[in-house]
Structures are given as structure tokens and as C-alpha cells.
Amino acid sequence: MISLEQARKAALSLPEVEEKSHFHIPDFRIKNKIYATLHEDKHLMMVNLSLKDQSVFCSFKKEVIFPVPGGWGRKGATFINLKKIKKEMLIDALTCAWKRTASPKLSKKYFEKE
């Protein structure tokens, strides 16, 4: 189980991320683009994945990581159940979402060795 504070710290641990609020929901941004949100009341984190990454992560267990219902989910928005996910998988999903959201130049700056 990942606590809300651990999830917040994980989201903020990636380069140049800042926390703001979107409709009273904590969000995490790179250059003012949202890459993750924290739904504290449901103990969920939403990450903005590519459709390819979403299909890979969602193939794990549907009760752990799953598309957001509706149109946003069909565009890569993916919920993570913080009560059931392991920290390593959360970090991997956040990193994929960060790379998708950041500019290619920024992504290369921090992750070019990968």
C-alpha cells in the first residue's frame, strides 16, 4: 500500500515537477502541463500515459491499474489504486507519464541515458 504522502513524494521526485491544484484536486505538472493527479478521497492517482504504455500497465491487474472511465481513459488517462500497487510500479508509471508530458528536449536532458 502506498500512502497519499508517499504518492505525492513519488510524483514530486521527478525532474522539474511542481504541485498545483486542478478543480480542488492536487496535480503534478511539468512546465504547467499536468502529468498526474492525486484523488485523495478515493486513494487513487491518475497518470497520463501513452496508449501503448496504458495497455502494458493495465494488462497487470484490473483492480490495481485501469483506464479512467470514458473519453479521458481512451486518451491514456489511467487510474492507479494506491492501496494495491507496489512502489516500483507506481514509480515506473509516473516516469512514463512524465516522459509523455515533458517536451522531447526536457526528456532528453534527464533521461537520455535510457
Secondary structure, 3 states (H helix, E strand, C coil): CCCHHHHHHHHHCCCCEEEEEECCEEEEEECCEEEEEEECCCCEEEEECCHHHHHHHHCCCCCCEEECCCHHHHCCEEEEECCCCCHHHHHHHHHHHHHHHCCHHHHHHHHCCC
